[in-house]
Amino acid sequence: MRRLVSTNRLSHIIFIVATVVCSFARAAAEPPREPGVMLRDGEWGGDVGSYSIPSAFVGAKPAAWPIDGWTRLTIKADRIEREPVLLPTNSTSKKPEFLKAIIEQIERSESAEGQMNAASGALASQAAYAANIVYLRVSGVKLKPGTSSVYLFKNGTSSLRPKLDYRYTLSLGGQPFAFTVQNGLRTKTGAAYGDGAQYTIEYDGKTFEYSLGEFGWDSTISAIADIDGDGKPDFIISVGGSNSGYEAILLSSTAKPGKNLPTASLTSTGC
């Protein structure tokens, strides 16, 4: 009897160890996902210039995408306006109009006649496209309605193509901060390796690093503003790639000192 108990106990231990090992293996195999989702009106039908499904939604059926918790960000010359996206009350569809249009394009492109219908759907969506409007949803972060002043650079706009390896020291709403953009990550000797814009942001004596993928190093800051209301600078950045595009939102409220994923990003594919 004692030997049977020992055997059962050993089997139980082996089972626990195997479960832990498998969990670690799955975690290593699955790349970390961004905490938020960024969407835009535009082409989602899989054609040239189409937006790609955000990492947080990869593997999920579009019909199951969350319909609530979205905030519309409108980027203007001197401010960013935040407005909650309300669910329709006088429609058979419970989805917001912007989300409904995106999902319909994706579902058409995945259907048997999707290739024929995608073009018409894309044109309808592009007609309502506004380059200054972004839809953002971040789990655990509630963006309050209102406006945030943007930082205006010496050129009088909120937009800047930052110089590489130059440390910008600025202040937003009384909060000092700095940032540097490099071409790729750096070795211990300071040599660059890999491609892609590497942003290092500093405030409150802490450093936050973001690697914005291999889409080239020539980035443009669309706006710096306190979007999430925590008194810290948040960035909206675009990076021009080879026949492709990449945008990212960096919210301070989702960042920790050290290396970080963008809060949310959106990629458009080229030919």
DAVENZI-V80336 format. One record per helix or strand. SS is the DSSP state (2 for helix, 1 for strand). FROM is the first residue (numbers start at 1). TO is the last residue. If there is no record, write none. Layout:
<<SS/FROM/TO> <SS/FROM/TO>>
This chain:
<<2/2/29> <1/36/39> <1/51/51> <2/55/57> <2/62/64> <1/71/75> <1/79/84> <2/97/110> <2/114/127> <1/133/138> <1/146/150> <1/160/160> <1/164/164> <1/168/172> <1/175/186> <1/192/203> <1/206/211> <1/219/225> <1/234/240> <1/245/250> <2/252/254> <1/258/260> <1/264/268>>
